[in-house]
Amino acid sequence: MTIRRKSLLPAAAIAVAVIGLGVPSAHAIKPFKDAFEAKYVKTDSKDPAAMAFAAACKQAKCTICHAGKNKKTRNSYGQQLAKLLNKETDKDNKEKINQALEQVAAIKVNPNDAQSPTFGALIEKGKLPGAKVK
């Protein structure tokens, strides 16, 4: 008896889709996310850059700091914050969270490039800090 490979493709695609649905998405630590939004997201602003940034943050959700679906994978911005904050010990320390946001805002996106903008400069321009800079 010969099994035809073409008949296995639809079954394999369905299996991959079902498994993919079971993968948990990245979840931001609520106090960290709240502090970021309080500091940078101005939903009542009429400034185009601020409005664009608020919309981008709403769409990005956890991917402001995380990359992909694995919450342990961070983008460049999230990596810098992770160096300064511990999700277990710092989640209730608003002062430390705000200090970390300030420190990371001053870091260049690409520390090897003198012309690279800082994370804070990207935010001021209405761009997500963890996005790839072109």
C-alpha positions as CSV (number, residue, x, y, z in Angstrom):
1,M,0.0,0.0,0.0
2,T,1.4,3.4,-1.0
3,I,0.6,6.6,0.7
4,R,0.5,9.6,-1.5
5,R,2.3,12.7,-0.1
6,K,-0.2,15.1,-1.5
7,S,-2.9,13.7,0.7
8,L,-0.8,14.3,3.8
9,L,-0.3,18.0,3.1
10,P,-3.8,19.2,4.1
11,A,-3.7,17.2,7.3
12,A,-0.2,18.5,8.2
13,A,-1.4,22.1,7.6
14,I,-4.4,21.6,9.9
15,A,-2.1,20.1,12.6
16,V,0.3,23.0,12.4
17,A,-2.6,25.5,12.7
18,V,-4.1,23.8,15.7
19,I,-0.8,23.6,17.5
20,G,-0.2,27.3,16.7
21,L,-3.4,28.3,18.3
22,G,-2.3,26.7,21.6
23,V,0.9,28.8,21.8
24,P,0.4,31.6,24.4
25,S,1.0,35.1,23.2
26,A,3.4,37.5,24.9
27,H,2.0,39.3,27.9
28,A,3.4,42.5,29.3
29,I,3.8,42.9,33.0
30,K,0.9,45.2,33.7
31,P,2.7,47.7,35.9
32,F,5.5,48.0,33.3
33,K,3.0,48.5,30.5
34,D,0.9,51.0,32.6
35,A,4.0,53.1,33.4
36,F,5.1,53.1,29.7
37,E,1.6,54.2,28.6
38,A,1.4,56.9,31.4
39,K,4.7,58.3,30.4
40,Y,4.6,58.1,26.6
41,V,1.0,57.4,25.3
42,K,-1.0,60.6,25.0
43,T,-4.4,59.6,23.8
44,D,-5.9,63.1,24.2
45,S,-3.2,64.8,22.1
46,K,-3.8,66.5,18.8
47,D,-0.2,66.2,17.7
48,P,0.1,63.9,14.7
49,A,3.2,62.1,16.1
50,A,1.6,61.6,19.5
51,M,-1.6,60.3,17.8
52,A,0.3,58.0,15.6
53,F,2.3,56.7,18.5
54,A,-0.9,56.1,20.6
55,A,-2.4,54.1,17.7
56,A,0.8,52.1,17.1
57,C,1.0,51.2,20.8
58,K,-2.6,50.2,20.9
59,Q,-2.0,47.9,17.9
60,A,1.4,46.6,19.1
61,K,0.3,45.8,22.7
62,C,3.0,43.4,24.1
63,T,5.2,43.8,21.1
64,I,6.3,47.2,22.3
65,C,8.9,45.2,24.3
66,H,8.4,41.6,23.1
67,A,9.1,40.0,19.8
68,G,6.9,37.3,18.4
69,K,4.7,35.0,20.5
70,N,7.2,33.9,23.1
71,K,7.0,36.2,26.0
72,K,10.6,35.5,26.9
73,T,11.8,36.9,23.5
74,R,12.3,40.6,23.7
75,N,13.0,43.2,21.0
76,S,15.9,45.6,21.4
77,Y,13.9,48.0,23.6
78,G,12.6,45.2,25.8
79,Q,16.1,43.8,26.2
80,Q,17.4,47.1,27.6
81,L,14.5,47.3,30.0
82,A,15.1,43.7,31.1
83,K,18.6,44.7,32.1
84,L,17.2,47.2,34.6
85,L,13.9,45.6,35.7
86,N,13.0,42.3,37.3
87,K,9.3,41.3,36.7
88,E,9.1,39.7,40.1
89,T,10.8,42.2,42.4
90,D,10.2,45.5,40.6
91,K,6.6,45.2,39.4
92,D,5.3,47.2,42.4
93,N,8.2,49.8,42.4
94,K,6.8,52.6,40.3
95,E,9.8,54.8,40.9
96,K,12.3,52.2,39.7
97,I,10.1,51.5,36.6
98,N,10.0,55.1,35.7
99,Q,13.8,55.4,36.2
100,A,14.3,52.5,33.9
101,L,12.1,54.0,31.3
102,E,14.2,57.2,31.5
103,Q,17.5,55.4,31.3
104,V,16.5,53.3,28.3
105,A,15.1,56.4,26.5
106,A,18.6,57.7,26.5
107,I,20.2,54.6,24.9
108,K,20.9,54.5,21.2
109,V,19.0,51.9,19.3
110,N,22.2,50.8,17.7
111,P,25.1,51.5,20.1
112,N,27.6,50.8,17.4
113,D,26.3,53.6,15.2
114,A,27.0,57.2,16.3
115,Q,24.1,58.4,14.0
116,S,21.6,56.0,15.6
117,P,18.6,57.6,17.3
118,T,17.9,56.9,20.9
119,F,14.8,54.9,22.0
120,G,13.4,58.2,23.3
121,A,14.0,60.0,20.0
122,L,12.0,57.3,18.2
123,I,9.1,57.7,20.7
124,E,9.2,61.4,20.2
125,K,8.8,60.9,16.5
126,G,5.8,58.6,17.1
127,K,7.7,55.4,16.4
128,L,7.7,52.2,18.4
129,P,11.0,51.9,20.3
130,G,11.5,48.2,19.5
131,A,10.9,48.5,15.8
132,K,13.7,48.1,13.3
133,V,15.2,51.4,12.4
134,K,15.7,51.8,8.6
